[in-house]
Amino acid sequence: MAEAKKPFETYLEEYIGYLRKVIDETYNYSAEGTHMLFEFINNWIDLVPTEKTLFLEATNSLSGIILLNSWKLMNWISFEILCGKYFEALRDLRFIFEGSIYAVVIEDLIESQVWKKWQSLSSMCLKAEIFKLWEECRSARVYDKEKKEVVRGKVEELVKKFIVDSGSPPEKKVEHISVYTEILSQRELYMSVGSMIGKCCKLLRIEGEEENLRGLWHELSRYQHFSYPYLEISCKRPEFVFLEVFDRVLFESSLELYFRTIDLLYAAIAWRFPQLSDKIKEMNTWWKENFSKSFTLTKKVLRRFERC
């Protein structure tokens, strides 16, 4: 074990030395920016539900899972930006963006059908089963793109097989087949994430922000695959291809995209958990006072639902 450990430890020591240089450059360039990177993490501690009832509710919702999981994500994204791993940070931000859109649109599609049938909200187990079946439905191409409609018969066939194989009690099989088929036959489920943005804005009642969110989605998606941004940076700064290096433009861009993505996440949280409204307002006030920045999407969501 010691023999295997030694070369790796030597490598890590050397690599951490390179990262340390980038971190120091980042600190020297922008003390405020690095403070912001920490505050994204710190906000999670203030926002995460500690009350047992609310915590259990969070673990049974998609937006709650994204919120809880964002502890790891924000730690890692802040670290990545701090030490020059900008492309990696933007790919992780895309995950949060996508999760926030799903948390609003897909949870609404699921809950509307579950409530209609049982007058209750669904469990995370049910949502997990829907996600599993959703993947199977997409693989089976149940959505006819030419006719722009879902082939319900295909969906029902997949659902029946799943329910039977799951060993559900006979009295529950018919009900579950009916509800699952209704959920998975909704055309909106088969939209791309980009197309779901409009639906998300309607649910959050922020229709005027659709183009801004599409622009954010476009920016985050540019770094998802091997593309022009990679080639551009390799031409301008070849050393970036081999090692993490500090870059002012990428640092500023990553920080701004981070803020805008987290704004969407908080907007989804405010929509789903009105119990957290006061904490979210306090957090927004703190950012305004300390960084002159405001979570505009989140503020709009809070205002729209306060009027209801």
Solvent accessible surface area in square Angstrom, and as a share of the most:
residue,aa,sasa,rsa
1,M,200,0.89
2,A,78,0.60
3,E,152,0.68
4,A,76,0.59
5,K,112,0.47
6,K,149,0.63
7,P,85,0.53
8,F,123,0.51
9,E,81,0.36
10,T,85,0.49
11,Y,121,0.46
12,L,65,0.32
13,E,135,0.61
14,E,109,0.49
15,Y,50,0.19
16,I,103,0.52
17,G,33,0.32
18,Y,83,0.32
19,L,13,0.07
20,R,117,0.43
21,K,131,0.56
22,V,6,0.03
23,I,18,0.09
24,D,61,0.32
25,E,88,0.39
26,T,0,0.00
27,Y,99,0.38
28,N,131,0.67
29,Y,75,0.29
30,S,21,0.14
31,A,78,0.61
32,E,103,0.46
33,G,3,0.03
34,T,15,0.09
35,H,84,0.37
36,M,9,0.04
37,L,5,0.02
38,F,114,0.48
39,E,10,0.04
40,F,0,0.00
41,I,25,0.13
42,N,44,0.22
43,N,7,0.03
44,W,38,0.13
45,I,96,0.49
46,D,80,0.41
47,L,1,0.01
48,V,17,0.10
49,P,5,0.03
50,T,116,0.67
51,E,112,0.50
52,K,156,0.66
53,T,97,0.56
54,L,15,0.08
55,F,82,0.34
56,L,93,0.46
57,E,52,0.23
58,A,1,0.01
59,T,41,0.24
60,N,61,0.31
61,S,0,0.00
62,L,22,0.11
63,S,0,0.00
64,G,0,0.00
65,I,71,0.36
66,I,19,0.10
67,L,1,0.01
68,L,37,0.19
69,N,47,0.24
70,S,0,0.00
71,W,92,0.32
72,K,136,0.58
73,L,28,0.14
74,M,1,0.00
75,N,54,0.28
76,W,132,0.46
77,I,0,0.00
78,S,7,0.05
79,F,69,0.29
80,E,5,0.02
81,I,0,0.00
82,L,30,0.15
83,C,0,0.00
84,G,1,0.01
85,K,32,0.13
86,Y,0,0.00
87,F,13,0.05
88,E,67,0.30
89,A,0,0.00
90,L,1,0.01
91,R,83,0.30
92,D,35,0.18
93,L,0,0.00
94,R,47,0.17
95,F,110,0.46
96,I,0,0.00
97,F,0,0.00
98,E,48,0.21
99,G,11,0.11
100,S,1,0.00
101,I,0,0.00
102,Y,37,0.14
103,A,1,0.01
104,V,0,0.00
105,V,0,0.00
106,I,1,0.00
107,E,2,0.01
108,D,40,0.20
109,L,7,0.04
110,I,0,0.00
111,E,20,0.09
112,S,53,0.34
113,Q,27,0.12
114,V,2,0.01
115,W,135,0.47
116,K,143,0.61
117,K,88,0.37
118,W,77,0.27
119,Q,113,0.50
120,S,49,0.31
121,L,98,0.49
122,S,10,0.07
123,S,52,0.34
124,M,47,0.21
125,C,98,0.59
126,L,19,0.09
127,K,1,0.00
128,A,57,0.44
129,E,55,0.25
130,I,1,0.00
131,F,54,0.22
132,K,109,0.46
133,L,0,0.00
134,W,6,0.02
135,E,101,0.45
136,E,61,0.27
137,C,0,0.00
138,R,109,0.40
139,S,96,0.62
140,A,43,0.34
141,R,194,0.71
142,V,0,0.00
143,Y,45,0.17
144,D,44,0.23
145,K,162,0.69
146,E,167,0.75
147,K,143,0.60
148,K,136,0.57
149,E,90,0.40
150,V,22,0.13
151,V,61,0.35
152,R,107,0.39
153,G,49,0.48
154,K,89,0.38
155,V,0,0.00
156,E,60,0.27
157,E,125,0.56
158,L,40,0.20
159,V,0,0.00
160,K,95,0.40
161,K,134,0.57
162,F,31,0.13
163,I,3,0.02
164,V,86,0.50
165,D,98,0.51
166,S,61,0.39
167,G,59,0.57
168,S,26,0.16
169,P,61,0.38
170,P,106,0.66
171,E,127,0.57
172,K,100,0.42
173,K,52,0.22
174,V,114,0.66
175,E,65,0.29
176,H,39,0.18
177,I,25,0.13
178,S,50,0.32
179,V,5,0.03
180,Y,2,0.01
181,T,2,0.01
182,E,64,0.29
183,I,0,0.00
184,L,0,0.00
185,S,23,0.15
186,Q,30,0.14
187,R,112,0.41
188,E,44,0.20
189,L,0,0.00
190,Y,30,0.12
191,M,54,0.24
192,S,71,0.46
193,V,16,0.09
194,G,13,0.13
195,S,55,0.36
196,M,1,0.00
197,I,0,0.00
198,G,11,0.10
199,K,54,0.23
200,C,0,0.00
201,C,0,0.00
202,K,131,0.56
203,L,38,0.19
204,L,0,0.00
205,R,99,0.36
206,I,1,0.00
207,E,94,0.42
208,G,74,0.71
209,E,17,0.08
210,E,50,0.22
211,E,127,0.57
212,N,86,0.44
213,L,4,0.02
214,R,80,0.29
215,G,32,0.31
216,L,2,0.01
217,W,39,0.14
218,H,113,0.51
219,E,53,0.24
220,L,0,0.00
221,S,32,0.21
222,R,76,0.28
223,Y,14,0.05
224,Q,59,0.26
225,H,127,0.57
226,F,159,0.66
227,S,34,0.22
228,Y,137,0.52
229,P,10,0.06
230,Y,41,0.16
231,L,90,0.45
232,E,56,0.25
233,I,20,0.10
234,S,33,0.21
235,C,106,0.64
236,K,142,0.60
237,R,71,0.26
238,P,77,0.49
239,E,75,0.34
240,F,24,0.10
241,V,91,0.52
242,F,163,0.68
243,L,69,0.34
244,E,32,0.14
245,V,25,0.14
246,F,17,0.07
247,D,16,0.08
248,R,156,0.57
249,V,115,0.66
250,L,17,0.09
251,F,0,0.00
252,E,81,0.36
253,S,37,0.24
254,S,0,0.00
255,L,14,0.07
256,E,77,0.35
257,L,7,0.03
258,Y,0,0.00
259,F,11,0.05
260,R,75,0.27
261,T,0,0.00
262,I,0,0.00
263,D,7,0.04
264,L,0,0.00
265,L,1,0.00
266,Y,1,0.00
267,A,0,0.00
268,A,0,0.00
269,I,0,0.00
270,A,7,0.05
271,W,50,0.18
272,R,37,0.14
273,F,2,0.01
274,P,88,0.55
275,Q,102,0.45
276,L,5,0.03
277,S,24,0.15
278,D,97,0.50
279,K,86,0.37
280,I,0,0.00
281,K,81,0.34
282,E,121,0.54
283,M,11,0.05
284,N,13,0.07
285,T,71,0.41
286,W,86,0.30
287,W,0,0.00
288,K,112,0.47
289,E,131,0.59
290,N,72,0.37
291,F,18,0.07
292,S,90,0.58
293,K,48,0.20
294,S,23,0.15
295,F,0,0.00
296,T,72,0.42
297,L,12,0.06
298,T,1,0.00
299,K,61,0.26
300,K,61,0.26
301,V,1,0.00
302,L,14,0.07
303,R,118,0.43
304,R,75,0.27
305,F,66,0.27
306,E,102,0.46
307,R,177,0.65
308,C,110,0.66
